[in-house]
Amino acid sequence: GLHSMLGNYEDAYARYQDALKSIPEKPANETAVRDRQLTLTNLAILYLQVGQNRRALDLYKEILASPFNFAPSVRAQMLTNLAICYRRLGDPQKALATYKTARELLSADPDATASQYALRNIGIVQALDFQDYDQAIDTFRHALKVALKSGNKREVVLQRLFLGETLYRMSRSAEARVEFEGALQGAGDLKLSEEHWTALYGLGRADRIEGKLDSAAKRFDAAIGVIESERSRLGSRTLKDEFLAARRDVYDASIEMLLGNGTPTTAVAEMVLRRMEQSRARN
């Protein structure tokens, strides 16, 4: 597993294959069954990490069909990963149903992080895949209440970001602003760089749609400032979901604002070129 975590995917794959060769396909005792299922699970996660979604899907189906008695939390995590496979393969209906099944398995502890993650993804599928924004808003608001009750501050920030994004896409910029401002405050308190610039970008777009162009430009520049100052520590898509912005979106928005006032001056042209170079480097 360590090789996979470090990005040494070929080494990880070879080790998992070696491990499988040492375990019979039909193990004779519970220990061997557990070892095989653990190895298959790690292999499925590896496939998911490298974009081999069909292979990951097939493995998760095989694992979940096993008579091995997984703990509800473990089975729920596997179902969550299975849902990711379905969604990546263009089947949001199955993804949605699988996320809901995962949450049902965790019904005894709805405040658990895994349950909140599943709930968040239900909202994402509703909004992004089905464009059912009203239903998504209900889901994200419920998820926000759960996060507040559980005291999971990072989840509160994330739910505010997703709720703000949904409201923004419905052209409800004033309501979106409230959520983005709440996310910005929480991200600042928790020192969450990725969430911080995402909230600034959301506020900038809310300003732009309301005609507050100077404020929008400042928001975008502030978001870029966070990205640039934290670039060595920012991971690869911490938020994991394309429903929220990629870093390039922020640079594109800043460039659009710089070019929005007719023929650019030399200083503006230089700034546009700088933003383009920064965007290329960050991606």
C-alpha positions in Angstrom: 0.0 0.0 0.0 2.9 2.4 0.7 4.1 2.2 -2.9 0.7 3.2 -4.1 0.5 6.1 -1.6 3.8 7.4 -2.8 2.8 7.2 -6.5 4.9 4.1 -7.3 2.0 2.5 -9.1 4.0 -0.1 -11.1 5.8 -1.4 -8.0 2.5 -1.4 -6.1 0.8 -3.4 -8.9 3.6 -5.9 -9.0 3.5 -6.5 -5.2 -0.3 -6.9 -5.2 0.0 -9.5 -8.0 2.7 -11.4 -6.1 0.5 -11.4 -3.1 -2.5 -12.8 -5.0 -0.3 -15.6 -6.5 0.5 -16.7 -2.9 -3.2 -16.9 -2.0 -5.5 -19.6 -3.5 -8.5 -18.2 -5.4 -10.7 -20.2 -3.1 -9.0 -19.9 0.3 -9.5 -22.6 2.8 -9.6 -20.6 6.0 -10.8 -17.2 7.2 -7.4 -15.7 7.5 -6.5 -16.5 3.8 -10.0 -15.1 2.8 -9.3 -11.9 4.6 -5.8 -11.6 3.1 -7.2 -12.1 -0.4 -10.0 -9.6 0.0 -7.5 -7.0 1.5 -5.2 -7.5 -1.5 -8.1 -7.2 -4.0 -9.3 -4.1 -2.2 -5.8 -2.5 -2.4 -5.6 -3.4 -6.1 -9.1 -1.9 -6.8 -8.0 1.3 -5.1 -4.9 1.4 -7.3 -7.0 0.9 -10.4 -9.2 3.8 -9.3 -6.2 6.0 -8.6 -4.7 5.5 -12.1 -8.1 5.8 -14.0 -8.6 2.1 -14.7 -12.2 2.5 -13.7 -13.7 -0.6 -15.4 -11.1 -2.8 -13.7 -11.8 -1.2 -10.4 -15.5 -1.6 -10.9 -15.2 -5.3 -11.6 -13.0 -5.9 -8.6 -15.3 -4.1 -6.2 -18.2 -6.1 -7.5 -16.2 -9.3 -6.9 -15.2 -8.2 -3.4 -18.7 -7.2 -2.4 -20.1 -10.4 -3.7 -17.8 -12.4 -1.3 -19.4 -14.2 1.6 -16.7 -12.5 3.8 -18.4 -10.6 6.6 -17.2 -7.0 6.2 -17.9 -4.5 8.9 -20.6 -2.0 7.8 -18.1 0.9 7.7 -15.8 -1.1 5.5 -18.5 -2.2 3.1 -19.8 1.4 3.0 -16.4 2.6 2.0 -16.2 0.0 -0.8 -19.7 1.0 -2.0 -18.5 4.7 -2.1 -15.6 3.7 -4.3 -17.9 1.6 -6.4 -20.1 4.7 -6.9 -17.1 6.7 -8.0 -16.5 4.0 -10.7 -20.1 4.1 -11.9 -20.0 7.9 -12.1 -16.7 8.0 -14.0 -18.0 5.4 -16.4 -21.1 7.5 -17.2 -23.7 5.8 -15.0 -24.8 8.5 -12.5 -28.1 6.6 -11.8 -26.2 3.6 -10.3 -23.7 6.0 -8.7 -26.5 7.8 -6.9 -28.2 4.5 -5.7 -24.9 3.2 -4.5 -24.0 6.3 -2.5 -27.5 6.0 -0.9 -26.9 2.4 0.0 -23.5 3.3 1.6 -25.3 5.9 3.7 -27.9 3.3 4.8 -25.2 1.1 6.0 -23.9 3.9 8.2 -27.4 4.9 9.5 -26.3 3.9 13.0 -23.8 6.8 12.9 -25.0 9.4 10.5 -22.5 11.9 11.9 -19.5 9.8 10.8 -17.2 11.3 8.3 -17.8 8.5 5.8 -21.5 9.1 6.0 -21.1 12.8 5.5 -18.8 12.1 2.5 -21.5 9.9 0.9 -24.2 12.5 1.5 -22.0 15.2 -0.1 -21.5 13.1 -3.1 -25.2 12.4 -3.4 -25.7 16.2 -3.7 -22.9 16.4 -6.3 -24.5 13.8 -8.5 -27.9 15.5 -8.2 -26.4 18.9 -9.2 -23.8 18.0 -11.7 -25.1 14.9 -13.4 -28.9 15.5 -13.2 -28.9 19.3 -12.9 -31.5 18.8 -10.2 -30.4 21.9 -8.3 -33.4 22.1 -6.0 -32.9 18.6 -4.8 -29.1 19.2 -4.5 -29.7 22.3 -2.3 -31.9 20.2 0.0 -29.1 17.6 0.2 -26.3 20.1 0.9 -28.4 22.0 3.5 -29.1 18.7 5.3 -25.4 17.8 5.0 -24.5 21.2 6.4 -26.7 20.6 9.4 -25.2 17.2 10.0 -21.7 18.7 9.8 -22.5 21.5 12.2 -24.0 19.0 14.6 -21.0 16.6 14.4 -18.6 19.5 14.9 -16.7 18.5 11.7 -15.4 22.0 10.8 -13.8 21.0 7.5 -16.9 19.3 6.4 -18.9 22.5 7.2 -16.6 24.5 4.9 -17.0 21.9 2.1 -20.7 21.8 2.4 -20.9 25.6 2.3 -18.7 25.6 -0.8 -20.9 23.0 -2.6 -24.1 24.8 -1.5 -22.7 28.1 -2.7 -21.8 26.6 -6.0 -25.2 25.2 -6.5 -26.9 28.5 -5.6 -24.5 30.3 -8.0 -25.5 28.0 -10.8 -29.1 28.9 -10.2 -28.2 32.6 -10.5 -29.0 33.1 -6.8 -25.8 35.1 -6.3 -26.9 36.8 -3.0 -27.6 33.5 -1.3 -24.4 32.0 -2.9 -22.4 34.9 -1.4 -23.5 34.0 2.1 -22.3 30.5 1.8 -19.0 31.5 0.1 -18.4 34.0 2.9 -19.1 31.4 5.5 -16.7 29.0 3.7 -14.0 31.7 3.5 -14.2 32.4 7.2 -14.0 28.7 8.1 -11.2 28.0 5.7 -9.2 30.9 7.1 -9.8 29.7 10.7 -8.7 26.2 9.8 -5.9 27.3 7.4 -7.3 25.3 4.5 -5.6 26.7 1.4 -7.5 24.8 -1.2 -10.9 25.7 0.3 -9.7 29.3 0.9 -9.0 30.1 -2.7 -12.1 28.3 -3.9 -14.2 30.5 -1.6 -12.5 33.6 -2.9 -13.2 32.5 -6.5 -16.8 31.9 -5.6 -17.1 35.4 -4.1 -15.4 36.9 -7.2 -17.9 35.3 -9.5 -20.8 36.5 -7.3 -19.3 40.0 -7.5 -18.9 39.7 -11.3 -22.5 38.6 -11.9 -23.7 41.5 -9.8 -21.6 44.0 -11.8 -19.1 44.6 -9.0 -16.1 44.3 -11.4 -13.4 45.9 -9.3 -14.3 43.7 -6.3 -14.4 40.6 -8.5 -11.0 41.3 -9.9 -9.6 41.8 -6.4 -11.2 38.5 -5.3 -9.7 36.6 -8.2 -6.3 38.2 -7.5 -6.5 37.2 -3.9 -7.4 33.6 -4.8 -4.3 33.5 -7.1 -2.3 34.9 -4.3 -3.2 32.0 -2.1 -2.5 29.5 -4.8 0.9 31.1 -5.5 1.9 31.3 -1.9 0.9 27.8 -1.1 1.8 26.1 -4.4 4.4 23.8 -2.8 1.9 22.5 -0.3 -1.2 22.3 -2.4 -2.1 18.7 -3.3 -3.7 17.5 -6.5 -7.3 18.5 -6.4 -7.8 18.3 -2.7 -11.6 18.8 -3.1 -11.7 15.8 -5.5 -14.8 16.9 -7.4 -15.0 18.7 -10.7 -18.1 20.4 -9.5 -15.8 23.0 -7.8 -13.2 25.0 -9.6 -9.9 23.9 -10.9 -7.0 26.3 -10.3 -6.9 27.2 -14.0 -10.4 28.6 -13.8 -9.2 31.2 -11.3 -6.4 32.4 -13.7 -8.8 32.4 -16.6 -11.2 34.6 -14.7 -8.5 37.0 -13.8 -7.3 37.2 -17.4 -10.9 37.8 -18.5 -11.2 40.7 -16.1 -7.9 42.2 -17.3 -9.0 42.0 -20.9 -12.5 43.3 -20.3 -11.9 47.0 -20.7 -11.0 47.3 -24.3 -7.5 47.5 -25.7 -5.1 46.6 -22.9 -2.2 48.8 -21.9 1.3 47.6 -21.9 1.1 47.0 -18.1 -2.2 45.0 -18.5 -0.7 43.0 -21.4 2.3 42.1 -19.2 0.0 41.0 -16.4 -2.0 38.9 -18.7 1.2 37.1 -19.9 2.2 36.6 -16.3 -1.1 35.1 -15.4 -0.9 32.8 -18.4 2.6 31.6 -17.4 1.4 31.1 -13.8 -1.6 29.1 -15.0 0.6 26.9 -17.1 2.9 26.3 -14.2 0.2 25.5 -11.8 -1.4 22.9 -14.1 
